[in-house]
Amino acid sequence: MYPVVKLNGRARWLGLCLFCLVGCQTLRAEPAATGTSTAPSPAAPSPANAEWPAPLPLSGATQLGPIRGVTVGPIENGMHPGRGYGSPACARAMADLRAMGATWVSLTPFGRVWDLQPAGIDLRFETPYRENRANVKAAVRQAHAVGLKVLLVPHLWVESGQWRAEIDPKTPEQWQIWADAYEAFLLEWASAAAESGVDLLAIGVEMRSWLTTTHAPSFLPVLKKLRQRYHGPLTYAANWDDVVDTVILGQLDVIGINAFYPLTDHEGASFEEMRQSAIKLADQVEELSLAWNKPVIFTEFGYTARKDPALKPWEWPEHLQNVVKSEAGQALAYRALVSAFIERPWFHGFFVWRVYADPDDVSQETVWGFSPRGKLAELTLRDAFSTHWAVDGLRLPGRSLWQPSAARIGNY
């Protein structure tokens, strides 16, 4: 189903450099916990005396099925008691999403670092860690109770306001300290995931400075310990513009992308212009899927409710000025991107960014923010959830009467 093709030159070059710079031969005779062969990755042939761990098989990933998902953001601030993960309000949010047609939710507990040269991670985020962990586990139970599967995404919050993808401890000694701190952080949440029966676990979010560079091999021991702690499938939330340079994809079960793709380079783009851009993006991501022999999901995707949201979709709503609100702009961007991808059999689905744990709390972001709740984008999302996707398998005769094709997203 997933024939192997050649990776782009940069990714292959980096993979070869990693073999030479860091002796990964200590891992060569130790298959992953889920069971792998010892054959070298077809995407990165190994030089003499060094071998990258063999890519994992597809079986675990394909059992996930289609992912019609929504990210449920936390409300952990002490000023909002009774509204966060695990609260009665959160239970209502889960039920609402299931009624909307969602089959998965993503939960995003955070750890704090101060700046881009961290020596550790503070597990407390607004509420004490043990309390937060118990609340997250309660939210998992709430999701499962209404038939939703759960992706758990341990996330990093940089207090200085800088981007986590640019974390750089500078010296080898400081990098090792950072690796140890991140390992401890990730293993804490892996334990919570295992205890609560989480269905899919992300190993990190937008870790460009680590996983697209010569530092990447230092993450392999972390992965090995993680597999021992959590036995379910793993993904990683790579940023949309560096996923092709992420060299650990063969060690994951599913390729994850934070897919804040621009669909235009100018204002006033038509829907058809945006859809054609999305089709080209789908072609590019298909090459990545085939190269690593892995299915793909969008660990995050979203557009804000403003004019031309697909022009620079990564811009944070609170940082914008003189915004022209446009629910139609958000809905059209949703439609353009989603309709291009769900027609591809290697694409297993997405998590929309995002709603919040209390469905009645509108204080968490501006009215032109990412949330689709109560906007035209929610109707587009309902259409997308009810549409037949390629990963759903064969379409039975007569099914089009109640489950339209991707081209008809937007009927509402």
N, C-alpha and C positions, 0 to 999 in steps of 0.2 A: 504493500500500500504506500510505503514511503521510500522510493528508490533514492539512492545516494547520489548527490551531485557535488561538484567542487565548491568549496567556500571561496569567498573573495580573497584576494591576495593578501590584504592586510591581516585578516584573521589567521590565515595559514602561517604567515610569517611570524606573528606573535606566538602562535602555538609552538612552532619549532624553537623559538627563542626560549620559551619557558622550559622545554625539555633540557636545553643546554645549560641554562642558568641555575636551575634548581633541580637537584637529583630526585626525581619522583620515583626512582627505582625501589624505594622502600615500600611502595604501595603496589608494586607490580604483581605480587603473588597473592594479594588480598582482595578478592572480589567484594563488591558492595553487598550490603546486608540483604538486598532483595534478590541477589543472585545475578552474576554477569559472567560472560566469558572473559578470557584474558587477551583477546585479540585487540590490537590497537585501534583507536578510533579512525574510521575512514576519513574523517574530516581533518585529521592532524596526524599523519604518519610519524612514528617515533624514530629518532636516530638511535645509533648503537648505544647500549648500556643505559637507556632511559626509556620509560614507557608511561604515557598518561593512562590512568585507569580506563578500562573499556567502557564505552557508552552503555547506559542501562537499556534494557529491552522496553518495548512499548506496552507490554501487557498491563502494568499497573495504571498507566495513564489512560488507556482506552476504557478502563472500567469506570472512569469518572462520568462518562456520558456527556451530553450537552450541558453547558453551564450558562444558564440564564440568570445572571447574578447582579446584585446591587451591593455596594459598599455601605455599611452602616457605621457611621462615625461615632466616636465616643462623646459623651457629655460628662466629663469626670470632675469638673470644677466643683469645689465645695459650696459655691454659691448656688448650685443647681442640684440640691439633694433629691434623690428619688427619680431622676430622669436619665441616668446613664445605663450602661450595659447591665442586664440582669434585673432591671426595675420593671414594675408593671407597665410603665410607658413603653419600655423596650419590647415587652411581649406584644403590645398592640402594634408596634412597628413591624415586627416579624409577621404577624397575621395579615397586616395590610399588604406587605410585599408578596406574600404567598397568594393573596387574592388578586394581585396585579398580574400574576403569571410567573413570578420569579421562582427558580428552583434552588438557588444558592444565595448565600450572603457572605460578605467578607467583613471580618472584624479586625480592627487595627489598633491594638494596644501599643503605647509609646514608651520609649525610654529616652532620657534626656542626656545630651552632651552640651558642653558650653560653647565650643567653637570648633574649628576645623582641625585642631591638633589635640584631640581628646586623649586622656589617659585612662578613662573609665566611663561607665554608663550608669547614671542614676536611674534605678528601676522605678522610683516614685514619679508619677505623672499626675499632678493635682491631688490624687488620693494615695494613701500608703499602698505599697506594692501588693502586700498580701490581700488587702481589701479589693484592690483592682483586679488581681488575679481571680479571686472568688467571683467577682462580678462578671468577668469575661467568661468563666466556665458556666455561670448561670445563663448568660446570653446564648452560649452554644446549646444548652439544654432547651432554651426557649425556641431556638431555630429548629432544632430537631423535632420538637413537639408538634410543629405545624408542617413538617415535611420538607424543611429546607436543609440542604447540606451547607457545610461551613468551610471557608478558607480563612485561616488565621495568618495575619500578616504582622509580625513584630516590626515596629516602625521606629525610626529615630527622629527626634526633634532636636534641632540645633538652636540653642537659645540665642545665639548671636544673629539669627536670621539668615545665615548663609545656607547654601545648598549642601545637603549631606553627600552628594556625589563627588564633592571636592575635598572631602576629608583627606588630610595628608599629614601623618605624624612625623614626617621628614626623615628621621634616622632609622636604621634597621632595628636598633634596640627599642625605639618608641613604637615602631610598627608591630613588634612582637608583643609589647604591652597592650596595644590596641587590639590585636588579634585575640589575646587572652581575655580581654574585657568583653569583646563582642561574643566570643564563644560562650562565656558565662551567661550573658544576656539571652542569647539564642537558646541555650540549653534549658534555661528556666522556662521559657515559653514553649519549648518542645515538650517538656514534662507536662505542662498544663494541657497542651494539645493531645498528648497521649491519654491523659487521665479523663478528658472530657469527650474523647472520640471524634476529634476534629477530622474532617474528611480530606483536607489538603493543607499543607503548611508551606509558607514562603520563607526562604532562608534569608531574605533581606530585600531592601528597596533601594534602587538607584545607587549602587555601590561602585560607581564607575572607576574611582581612583584605585580600587582594590581588584575588581574582577575583570577589568579590561587591560591590565598592565602586568608587568613582570612580578608583581606582588601576588598574583592569582594563586600560585601553588600553595601559598601559606594558608589558603582557605580549605584545602583538601583535608587536613586533619580535623578541622571543624566539621566538615561534612561527614567524615567517618564517625565521629562521636554522635553527631545528630542522628544518623541512621540507627545507631544503637539505642537512642533514647526514644525516637519516634519512628514507627514502622510503616506509616502511611506514605503516600506520594508527596514529592517535593516539587516546588517551582521557585522561581526567582523573579522579582519585579524589576526587570531591566528598563532603563529609559528608552524611549522610542528611537533616539538617535545614536545609541551606542550598543544596542542589542547584538548587532552583527559582529562586534568586537569583543563580546563576552565569551571567554574561553572555557567556562565550566559547564556550558549547556549540555554537554554529553553526559554529565553526572546527575542531571535532573530528570524528572519524569515528564515534565511539561515545560515548554518555553513560555515564560510570562513576559508581557510587555506592558509598561505604563504608556498607553497609546494616545498621548495628546498630540496627535499628528496635525500639522497645518494642512489644510485642504486647498489653500489658495495663497497667492502671493500679492493679492491686491484687494482693495475694498469692493464691495458690491458684486462679488462672484455669484453666479447663478447656481442653482442646484445641480444642473447637469455638469458644470465645470467642476464642482466639488466631487461629484460622483466619479467623474473620470479620473480625478486625482486619487480618489480612494481605490479605484480599480488598479491603478499603477502601483499603489502601495501594497495592495493584496498580492500582486505578482511578485514584488520584492520579498515580502514575508514568506511567500510560498517557497522561494529558493532557500531561505533560511530553514524552514521546516524540513524540506527534503534533504538539505545538507546534513542536518543533525539527526534525521530520522525521528523527529519528535513532533507531536501536535503542539498547537499554539493557543494560548488564551490571552485576552487583555486583562491583566491583573487590575488595571485601572483604565477607564476611558471616560471622557466627558468634555462638554463644552458649556460655557456660561451663557446666561440668558441676556445677551447683549448683541448689538449690531456687529456683524462680521466676527463672530466668535471663533471661526475656523482659521482666521488669519494668524493670530498668535494665541493659541488656546491655553498655553501654559501660564499666561499672565494671571496673577492671583487677584481675585475680585476686589479685595480690600485695598489693593495698591493702585487701583484705577481711578481716574478723575473724569468728570464730564461724560459719564457713561450714558449711552442711549440704550435703554432696556429694549430687548427684542426677544420675546418668547418664540416667535417664528424662526428667528435666526438660529437659536439653539436647537429647535426641533429639526430644521433642515440639515444642520450639521450632523446630528444623530443619524438621521435617515441616510445621508450620503455615505457615511463611514460604515455603519452596520450592514446596510444592504449589499455592499461590495464584498464583505468578508464572510457572511454567513452562508454564502453560496459555495464556499470552498470546503471540501471534506476534511482537510487537516485542521480547520479552525474549530475549536471546541467551545468557544463562547467568550463571555466578557463579564466584567463587573463595572457597573456604572458608578462614577464618582459624583456625588454621593448624597445619601440622606442621613438623618441623624437618629440617635437612639430614642429620642422622644419625638414622635411624629407631629406633635402639636407645638413644638418649640421652634419658632422662626428667628430666634436671636443669634443663631450660630453663624450666619453669613448674610451678606447683602441680598436684596431682592433680585439682583442680576447675577447671583452666584451660580455655582455648579449644580445645586440640587434641582432635579427635574420635578420634584413633588409639587402638585397643583398647577403645573404649567403645561403648555402644549407638548413639551418634550415627554411628559409622562404618558400622554396618549400615544405618541410615537413609540415609546418603549413598550407599552402594552401590545401594540401591533407587532413589534419585533419579537416579543416573547411568544405570541400566539402563531407566528409564522413558521412554516416548515423550513428547517435548516438542512444543509447537506449532511451534517453529522447525525441528523435524526435517522438517516437511512432511507430505504426505498419509500416512495410516496404511493400509498394505496389508491386505487381508482376511487373517485368520488371524494377524496380527502380535500380537494381544493374548494369544496363547498363550505367547509368550516375552517380550513387552515390555509390561508393564501400563501402565495410565493413571496420571496423577498422583494420582488419588484413592486408589490402592492403595500409595502410598509408606508404608513401615513394615511390609511383609510379613515382614521378618526378625524 
